């Protein structure tokens, strides 16, 4: 399949999961087990293998052009497959042009700053793809589900009101618009896993010694807040989906499908930047030709 057909196919697969207007978004309308447009795991792998070279070439042009940056935000509940997406989707990308940042519980230093501070330091530079494994969206997810964490941020009491979540949505929207205006393309992915599939993956981590290290007791306790998290994710997407910073609500019960949709969305977005290798000026071309002639004339 040629480049144009691959791009068209990527767009066809990714488009149904893209949310640019959140007002009518309802999480219950999205099936975490969907595999729309793909027959089976092998079919998905064949498509993904074909796209690896396309993504690599697009990333090479992004790096060479040095004008745009791409920020990929991954949000999900535990065991939804964020690490696997990063490993498999970005496997063909030059590490020199891609940075990954995982945001855990904030440190004391980070809590002494505004909630965007720790991620702002990691926004990708021009020419690079930056991946956030969790992000500033944790501030309207885990912090909202566990309000006591808000107190740890040492905000003045008068600033912690019933309007704080709406204010944070406003801040995030303004921040993402600012980044966009400064040449940062933003792609946000919510890996939507079902409660049943999450349980299955937790059990696999417990039963397989090679996966024991992935298991944390806190992961299980958080399942008790499942409904709260679903509501928080729904409201997050309702309030922060935008054309310049879309959310992709990606079914995550089948890892092979999740990876394919994320890869397709990134490829489609990069193609829309109309990337190209920088053109060399005539004077520079003459200079390079002179160097070439000199090297050819040398007798080693």
C-alpha angles and dihedrals in degrees: 000000000000126000097265093049092048091052092048091049091048090053092049092053098042100041098075090059097048119107117192098157116045104184095099097032115131119177092210088068092063120082113217090201097052119130098181114185096002125099102205146323095288091050089052092049092050091053092045092050091052091051097051091081093046092052091047092052093046091050090049090054091046090054095045095046091050095196107100132048123201123213116197114193118197118194127172147130118270117293093017091123108257094144092048091051091053093047098046104032096047096038093108096046122103106254089219089068100043133065126189124202124186115199115209128173108324119261124234090260091051092049088056090063135060115284095257095051101089095049095042089065089059101048106130120257121237113292095026140100113226121196122201113201093202116344147182086318088079084078091069095035119040092018090051093048089047106037092181087074088065090064090056089063089071096227117165109268093240090061095057101084137141087269096060096101093050088048091052091050088053091049092049092048092050091046094051091047089051091051091048091052088054096054101269114133110208124208117178124195127193108193101212110208126175122239090242094053092046090054090050091053093047089053090050089054090052096045099044113068089205089060099041091098090063093060122095126179089226089064091065095044090053089060086073087069095050096124092047091052092048090054092046093051092047093052091043091057092042090056104036108035110114138160091248092044108028128183119228110205098205122192106239106183089093109048094199091058093045092055093047094052094047091049091047093051093049092048092048092049094048091049090054089061089067091225122194140168113266115265116240116233118241093249090052091048090055090049092051092047090053090052090048092051090049092052092048091051094054118102110213 
